[in-house]
Amino acid sequence: MKKIILILTVAICIGTQLKATDPVIGDKCCPVVVSTNDVNISYDEAVYSKHFAPAFFNKKTNSLHYESYETIKFVQIYSDNGEMKYQLPIMSNKVRLNKNMFDQGSYRVAFLLEGISQVMNTYVTIH
């Protein structure tokens, strides 16, 4: 009985620690795929990789880079409390967002793609 309790306790502790490394905005959780001293970018890789090349942060230009396989109609940027900060028409498959557009904090960056009904979300934390 002691072994079962010990195993359950260890499993719960490990699960809690693993969950603590995922960024949370609202009820969405995704693994961090880009992590620098300046920013963290996370997204659901299974969904995102079907429509986008890997995102990255360019320290020289101080900007986040996204490239889609489809035309990006709009980018919407939401604060962590769900308030829309920006809606930018793009009509290109590449987007560069300067870090200076953001204050320190967490954001959801939503992409509306040509011919795709599902909104593609990424989560950005600015340090």
SVG drawing of the C-alpha trace seen along z (x, -y; Angstrom):
<svg xmlns="http://www.w3.org/2000/svg" viewBox="-14 -49 36 51">
<polyline fill="none" stroke="black" stroke-width="0.4" points="0.0,0.0 2.9,-2.4 4.4,-1.7 1.1,-2.6 0.8,-5.9 4.4,-6.7 4.0,-6.0 0.8,-8.1 2.5,-11.0 5.6,-10.9 3.4,-10.8 1.3,-13.7 4.4,-15.8 6.0,-15.0 2.8,-15.9 2.5,-19.1 6.0,-20.1 5.6,-19.3 2.4,-21.3 4.1,-24.3 6.5,-24.7 3.6,-25.2 2.4,-28.8 -1.3,-29.2 -3.5,-31.9 -7.1,-31.3 -7.7,-27.6 -5.1,-27.0 -1.8,-25.2 1.0,-24.6 4.6,-23.6 7.2,-26.4 8.9,-26.0 11.0,-29.2 12.6,-30.4 15.0,-33.3 15.9,-35.9 13.5,-38.2 10.5,-36.1 8.8,-32.7 6.6,-31.5 4.4,-28.5 1.8,-26.7 0.2,-23.4 2.8,-21.9 0.4,-19.2 -2.0,-21.8 0.5,-24.7 3.0,-22.7 0.4,-21.8 0.1,-25.5 3.3,-27.2 7.1,-26.9 8.7,-27.1 8.4,-30.5 11.5,-32.3 12.7,-35.4 15.4,-37.5 17.5,-39.3 19.1,-41.6 15.8,-43.0 14.1,-42.4 11.2,-40.8 9.1,-37.6 8.9,-35.9 6.1,-33.7 5.7,-32.1 2.6,-30.4 2.1,-28.0 -1.2,-29.8 -1.9,-33.6 -2.3,-35.2 -5.4,-37.5 -5.2,-39.0 -3.2,-38.8 -5.0,-39.6 -3.1,-40.2 -4.9,-39.7 -3.7,-40.6 -3.7,-37.9 -7.1,-39.2 -8.6,-38.6 -8.7,-42.3 -7.8,-42.7 -4.8,-45.0 -4.3,-44.9 -5.9,-43.6 -3.5,-43.8 -4.4,-43.0 -1.5,-41.0 -2.3,-39.5 1.1,-37.8 2.5,-34.5 5.1,-36.2 4.7,-38.3 7.3,-40.1 6.1,-41.5 8.5,-43.9 8.9,-43.2 8.3,-46.9 4.6,-46.4 4.3,-44.5 4.6,-45.5 6.0,-42.9 3.5,-40.1 1.6,-37.4 -0.3,-37.6 -2.3,-35.4 -1.4,-36.0 -4.2,-34.7 -3.8,-34.1 -6.7,-34.0 -5.5,-32.1 -6.9,-32.2 -9.1,-29.1 -8.8,-27.8 -11.7,-28.2 -9.8,-27.4 -7.9,-30.3 -4.3,-29.4 -3.1,-30.6 0.3,-31.2 1.1,-32.3 3.8,-34.9 5.4,-35.9 7.5,-39.1 10.2,-39.3"/>
</svg>
